[in-house]
Amino acid sequence: MIFNKPYGVLSTFTDRGGRPTLKDFVPVEGIYAAGRLDIDSEGLLLLTNDGELIHRLTDPRYHHPKTYLVQIEGEVTETALERLRQGIDLGKYTSRVAQVKRVVEPELPPRPKPITPHGPVSWLKIILFEGKKREIRHLTAAVGLPTLRLVRVAIGSIELAGLLPGEWRVLTKQEIRQVKTLIYSL
């Protein structure tokens, strides 16, 4: 199934700290998130009971495309875009986005905690093949453009379209075939 994870919700089904989790939205037993979005990020999560699917979607060696819409503080320049494309040394690794481009502000539901930028904002569409912990936030900060909002809108050909934050749905048979083609193509 797919779930539109709202801002402020953990990508797990339990939390000792009492914060909102997937369990507050998805009343299905025995499933797990295939990957993570940090508590400040929003968007598409695949939920499944298929361990092999989770492994293949989360192991970086399989390089599956994940698409994000990213609101950044500041005016994005061609120089910043080129630096993102070429790769940025983030200390433990050098990160390189598969694709990055400027986009017009997308139509997204408002966040429960409004964003208050200190200047102009821009939007990017970023496609990654790995997606390490807070990678996009580190990348945009490295080029002087802090991330204000991050929404994953697709994993491969599976798109978030039509689901509001907190909503979930079962994948269609065609989508299941698409996921299996994606994960077993490598």
N, C-alpha and C positions, 0 to 999 in steps of 0.2 A: 504494500500500500504506500501511498505518498501522503505526506503531512506538511502543512504550511506552518513551520515553527514560528511562533510569535517572538518578538523582542522580549527579553527577560525570562525566558523559559530555558531550562537545562535540556540538553539532548540525551537525557537518561530517564529511566522510569522511577528512580529513587533518589532521594537527597536527604541526608541526615540533618541538614540545616533548615529544612522546611520550605525551601524555595520551590516555585512552580516547576513541574516536570512534565514529561510526555504523558504520564499516567493521568494527569489532570484533564487531558484532552482526548486520549485514545483508550477506550475501555476494552482493549483486546489483550488477552494474556499470551505470554510466550513469544512475543516479538521483540526485536531489538533494532536500534538505529544502525543503518549501514553507513557509518561515518558520523561526523559531528559538525555542529555549528556552535560557536561559543555563545554564551548567554546574551551577548550584545548583538549577535547576528540573527538574521531572520531567513525564512524561506524553506526551500525544498529539502526534506529528509525522506529517504526511502526507509521503510520499516518492514522487517521480514523475520521469519523464523528459519531462513535458509543460511546456514553457517558458511557454506562455500560462496554464496552470493556476497555475503558481508565481507569475507576475506578478499575476494577479487575486486570488489568496489573500493576497499579501503587500503589495500596494499599498493604502495607507490609504484611498484615495478609494472603494474598493468596500465598505467597512464590513461585513465578515462577522463574525457573532458567534463569539466564542471564550470557552469556559466554563472557569473555574478553581475549584479548591478551595484555600483559603488558610488555613493555620494562622497565627494571629497571637499575639503575646505580649501579654496583658492582657485585661481584660473589655471587650468592645465595647459601646458605648452607642448609643442612638438618635441622639444628637448627632453622633457620629463617622460613623454610617451616612448621616445626612443631608448631612454635609459631603462625603462621597464621591460621593453622588448629584448634588449641586449643582455640583461641579467644584472642583478645587484648582489653584492657580497653582503650577506646578512650575518656574518660571523661564523656560524656552524655550517653554513652551506651558501651556495650562490643560487639565487632564485631567478627564474626567468618565466615570464608569463607566455602562454601559447599565443594569445591574441589580446590586444588591448586597443580600444578606440573610444573616442569621445562620443557621447550620445546625448540626445535631448533628455530633459527630465522625464522619467517614466511615470506612468500612472500607477501609483502604488497606494495601498490603504495607509492612512496616517498611523504613525507609531503611537503607542500609549504614552510614551515619554517623548514629548516634542524635542526636536533638535534645534539648538540655538547657536548657529554659526556666528563667528566674529567678523565675517567678511563675505565676499562672493563665494559661491559654491559651483562645482561642476559635477557632471556624472560621467562615469566610465562603464564600459562593458568589458569585463575581464574574463578570459577563459584560461583556467589552469588545468594541468594534467595530474598534479599531485594534491596540493592543498594542505600544507603543513600548518601546525598550530599558529593561528593569527597571522598567517603569511601575507595576506593582502594588506592588512593593517600595517605590518612592518614595511612592505614594499612601498606603499603610498607615503608613509612617513619618511622613508629614505630619500624620496624625491621632493620633500617639503610640502606634501599635500596630505594632511591627516585625514583618515577615513572617519566620516561622520555616520554613515549608514551603509550596511552591507546586507544584500539580499541575494541568496542563491536562487536562481530561477530555472535552472536545468541541470540534469545529469545525463549526459549523452543526449538522446532525443526525447527523454521524459521531461516534460515541462510542468511548471507550477500553475500555469494559466487556469484561471477560473476558481481557484481555492483561496478563500479569505484566510487571514491568520487564525490559527486554531482549528481549521477544518482539515479533514482527511477523507481519502477515498481509496477504494480498492482499484488496483491497476486493471485495465482492460486486458483481454487475451492478447491483443496486438502489442500492447505496451510490455507485457511479460515477455513476449517473443523478442521485442527490441532490446530489453535489458539482457536477456540471455545471449543474444547475438553480440551485444556490446562486451559482456564480460568474458565470453569464450572466444572472441576474435583474436586474442593474443596468445 
